[in-house]
Structure formats: C-alpha cells, structure tokens
C-alpha cells in the first residue's frame, strides 16, 4: 500500500512552501462540504417524500383534489418551494465548484484569500462555467493532478497500463459530469437568480386527470429578457427528484475529489500520487486497490484539522458579548485564518 506520511516531512514542506493556510482551508472545506451535502440530501429526500404523499392523497381523495381546495393548493405550494430550495442549493454547490476549480487549477495559494466580491467576480464565475464545457480530457487530468504512471516503478508494465486506462476512464467521467453540471447551471441560472432576488414565482398550481387519477403540477417563474417578459416552467415529479439526485451526486463527488486531490498533491510534495478515489466501474475497484497497494512512493493520509481560537483580552470579550446580545452578530477586525498568527502560535502535524 502507499507509504505512511511522515509528519515532520509534511510539516517542513507545507510550512516551507507557503501552504499552511491552504492546507488548513482545504481540510476545513472538505469537512464543510460533507455537511452541505448532508443538508442537500435531506432536502431531496424530503421532496421525494412529499411528492409520494401527494400521489397517495390524490389516489385516495380524487374528488376532493380540486383547484378551489385551499388545503390541496397549500400542499402543492409546499412541494414547489421545497423544489425551488433544492434548485438553489444545487446552484450554490456548482458555484462552489466553479470558484474552487478555477483557483486550484490556476493558483491554489490564492484559495484561502478568495472571500470577497473583488476576489472572484460573477463575470469570472460565468467564464469558469464556460471552461467546464470547453475543457479537454488533458485539462481534467492536469487539474485533478492525475499522475504520470511511469513513475510508479513498483508496477509491472501490465499494471501500469491498466492503471493508466482506469485514470483515463475516470477523467472521461469527470469531463462528462462537468458538461452536465454546466447544462444544469445554464438551464436554471435565471430561475435561481429570480428565486434569490424577487418574488416572481407562481406556485400551488395543479391539474388533475380524474379518470387516470394522475396529477400534473408545475412551478412558474417570470423573467424579463430584452424588455420582454417570459415564463420558465419547471416540472414537479419523481423524475425530477431522480434528476436532482444525479446532479447533486455529480457536483458533490467532483468537489470532494478536487479538494482531496489538491491536498494529496501538497502532502506528496507536488509529485505524482495515486488518487484516493477514481470514477470507475465497480468491477474494476478491486483491481485498482490491488495496484494502489503496491505503490510505495506516495502517501495517502486521512485529513483532519483542529484550530484553537485563543480568547481575546477581557475588554474585547465584554464588547463581543454586548454586540452578540444586542445585535446577534459580532464583527472581529481580524482574520481567523491569518497566516502570521498561525505560524506564531505554531502548526503541528500528526500521523495518519
């Protein structure tokens, strides 16, 4: 298997190459992503449950489900807003991918500092979405730090060729996923923006085929283009739940893999490494593990971090408590991830 990481060696490289804040930020981002993914998963499952209950209710109370029924309309509104929230969460996740992908592929050291509007404008984000669509297989290979397998001298020619083939298949699936995420973002961009900033949606509208006991319901979102008003129509069904699940899985796994590979790139001193995860068929997973276990020239540690925030002086504590009580928020005039402070306090690295 890949060799264990040496904390002293990792510390020397990370601190000596200006990666401390990047390292901490990437680990924290992976942990944050897990929580965001969990919330999105709950939202999609909630939508599925609500639609299933609606279908059961329609089947059992066909005569009562009419447009004039305020209870029924309210039920459909609840379903519609759950779907709109999911569309928003998915767009946010894809935007996170856009920002992280741009900085990791251009200059990862800028990533912890990219927190202001001027650091990454909406125009830059839209250019990155275009990059999603236009990138090549080679771009994906380089951006995800896929290795030159020839470096792994522990492998036979056959194993080396098979590993290279698995990496190629994985990169191709990543490329396809980017194109699907691009299409989703393009299709739902205006719906997402309208939902954030206006009250232009019409919800609770539905129709019922009493003979087949089938219901059709859509969300309508008004938009203006070139001074002409148009209306987006968004279906609501279990098919849409399946589609949202697929988009969520692709976005989540791509961001997770991107961040993890960026960390592995750092701890392997920017040299070739075996990615922890490949997007390959299940039938190939055992062979991939067998090959990866033979490689000794790279490390694959688990990443966790603990940040200690030291208490400010008593006067600052009193000011903070007063602000939190009165305004329910407090603005510190310093960066919690300030590199000079981190280095002053000391950064320690432990074994896997």
N, C-alpha and C positions, 0 to 999 in steps of 0.2 A: 504494500500500500504506500501511498505518498508519505514522505517522512514527516515527523512531528516538527512543529515550528519551534525555533529557539527564541525565547522572549528577549534575550539580550541582543540577538542579531536583528530581530524585528524592530526593537526599540531604537537601535543605532541607525537603521535605515530610515525609519519613519521620522525620527527627530532630525536626522542629518539631511533629509531631502524635503523639508518643509511640508510634511504630510500629516502633522499631528491633528490639526483641526479637521482636515479632510477625512482622516481615519475615524475620528470620533463622530463626525457628521454622517458618514456613510453607515456606520453601525447603528446610530440612532435612527437614521432614515429607514433602515430595514425593519427595525422594531416598530416604528410608526406605521410603516406600510402594512404590517400584519394586523394592526388594529383597524386601519382604514378598510382593509379587505374584509375583515370580520363584520364591520358595520354594513358594508355593501352587500355582503352575502345575506345578512339578516333582512335587509330591505327587499332583496329579490325573492327570498323565501316568503316574506310577508305578502308580497304582491301575488305570488302563486296561491297562497292560502286564501286570500281574499277573492280571487277570481274563481277558485274552486267552490267556495261557499256561495258565491253569486250564482254559479251554474246550478248548484243544488237547489238554491232557493227558487230559481226560475222554473226548474223542473217540477218542484212541489207546489208552487203558487202561481202558475201561469196566468190565471185570470186577474190576479191582483197586481202583477207587474205591468203597470201602465205609466206613460209619461206623467200623468197627473199625480201619481203616488209619490208624495214627498219623501217618504222613507226609502223607497227604491232609488229615487234620484240622489238622495244623500249617500246611499251605499255606493252608487256609481262614482260620485264625486270623490269619495274616499279612495276608491281604486285608482281613479285618474291621477289624483295628487301623489299617491304612492309611486305611480309610474313616472310622473314628472320629476320626483325627487331622485329616482334611480337614474334617469337621464342626466340629471345634474351631477350626481356622484360619479357616473361614468366619465363625463366630460372633464371633471376635475382630475380624475385619475389619469386620463390621457394627457391633460395639460402637465401634470407632474412628470409623466414620461417625457414629454417634449422638452421641458426645462432640463431635467437630469441627463437626457440623452445628448442634448447639444453640448452641455458643459463637460460631460465625461468624454465625449469624442473630440472636443477641442482643447480644453484646459481644465482638468478636474480640480486643480488647485483653486479655481475661482468659485467652485460649487458652494462652499460654506458662506461665502460673501454675497451670493446672489439671492438677496431677500428684499430688494427694493424695486420699485417700478422701473427706475432708470437702469437697473442692472440687467433686466431682461424684459423688453417691451412686448406688448401684444403683437406688434408687427413682426418682431423676431420669432415669436411663438408660431405665428402662421407660416413663416418661412420654414420653420422646423417641421411643421406638419407636411409641407411640400417635400421636404427631404425624406420624410417617412416613405412617401410614394416613389420618389425618384432614385433612392439609393440602390446599390447593387449588392450582389452576394459578397463580393470582396469587401465592400464597405461594412457590412454586418460582421464579417469575420474579424476585421480590424477593430471595429468599435466595441465588440464584445471580448476582445483580447483572446481570440481563439489562437491556439499555438501552432508553431511550425513543428509538426510531429516528428520530424527527423531528429530533433534534439533529444528525444527520449530513447537513449541508447539501450535501455533495458528491454525494448520491444524488438521482436523479430520483424522482418520485412512484411510478413503477412499481417501481423498485429498492427504494425504501423499503418499499413494501407487501409485496414478495416477501421481503425480509429479515425483516420482522415476522412473516410467515407461517412462515418457517423457524424463527424463535425460538419461535413458538407450538408447532410440531410437536416441537421439541426439548424444550421444557418439559413437554409431554404425555408424552413417552417417559420423561423423568426421573421424573415423577409415577408412572407405571406401574411403573417399576423400584423405587421406594421401597415401593410396595404389595407387590411380590413379595418384597423383602427383609424386609419386616415379617412376611409369612406364613412365610417360611423360619425367621426367628428365633423366631417364636411356636411353630412346629411342633417345632423342635429345641432349644428353650431347656432343657427338663428333661434331655434326653439329654446336652447339652453340660455342664450343671452336674453331673450324675451322673458323667460321664466325668472331670471335673476333680477331684472330691472323694471319690468312692467307688470300690469295685471291684464294682459291681453288674451289670456286663455279662456276658453269656454268648456266647462266640464259638466258632468252629470247627464249628458245627452245619450239616449239609447233607443234602440228599436228592437221589437220582439216579433219573431215568427211563431205564432201560437200553434200552428199546425205541427211544425218540426220541434217546437219548444226550444228554439235557438235564439240567442240574443246577440245583437251587434251593437258595439259601442265604440266611440272614437273620442279622442281629445282634439280640440280645435285651437290653434294658436295663430293669432293675427300678426301680420308683419307687413312692413312697407318697404318696397324696393323701387327706386327711381320714381318716387312720388305716387306709386300705385300700390294699393293695398292687396295683399294676397293672404291666403289662409293655409297653414300647414295642417294636415290631417294625420293623426297618429293612431294606429290601431291598438286595441287592448285585448289581449288573448293569451292563452297559454303558449302559443307560438312565439309571442313577443317575450315572454318570460324566458323561454329557451334561448332566444337570440341574445337577450341581455346577459344571461349566464355565460354564453360563449364569449361575448365581448369582455365581460368582467374578468373571466379566467385568462384570456389572452393578455389584457392590459396588466393585470396583477403579476402574472408569471414573467412577463417581459421586464417589468420594472424590477422585480425581485432578482432576476438573473443578471440584469445590468448592474445593479448595486453590488451584488455578491462578487461578480467577476471583477469589478473595479477594486474591491478590497483584496481579492486574491492576487490581482496584478501588483498591488502595493506590497503585500507581505512576501511575495516572491521576487521582490526587488526588480519589478518591471521586466522579469524574464518569463519565458513560456511556462505555462502550468496547465494541469488538467482541470477543466471547468467542473464544478460540483454537480451541475445539472445540464443535461442535454435534452433537447426536444426530439426524442426518438421514439420508435415503436417499442411497446412493452417487450416484445420478443427479443429485442436487442439489448435490453437493460442489463441482463446478467453477464453477457459478453463484455459490455462496456465496463462494468465493475471489475471483472476479471483482469482486463487490460489495465485499468486505472490502478489497481492494487499492485501491479508490477513496477510502476513508476516510482522511483525514489528521489528524483532530483528536484521535486517541488513539494510545497506544503499546502495543506488544505485545512486550516484550523476553523473551529467554530468561533463566531464573533459575538462577544457580549461586551458591554461597557458600563462603567459606573462613574458618574460625575458627582463630585461633592461640591455643593454650593455653600460657601462659608458665610456665616452670619455677618451682616454689616454692623457698624457701630450702633450704640443704643439710640442715638438721636435719629439715625436713619430708620431703625426698626419702628420707632414711635411714629415717624412720618408715614412709613409704609402702612402700618396698622390703621392710622387715621384715614388715609386715602382709600384703603380697602373697605373700611366700614362705611364711608360716606359716598364713594364713587363706584365701589365694587370692582375697581381695577387700579393698578399702580404701574407707572412707567418708570423703570430704572434707567438711569442715564449711563449705562454701561452694557457691554455685550457679555452675555453669559458664556459665550464660546470665544472669548478674547484670547488670542494665541499667546500673548505675552504673559497673561495671568496664568494660563495653563502651564506654560513652561516654568514659571516662577514657583508654582505650587508643586510641580513635578508630575510626570506621567509615568506610570508603571505598566508593564506588560506581563501577563501570566501565561502559563502553559495552557494547552487545549483543555 
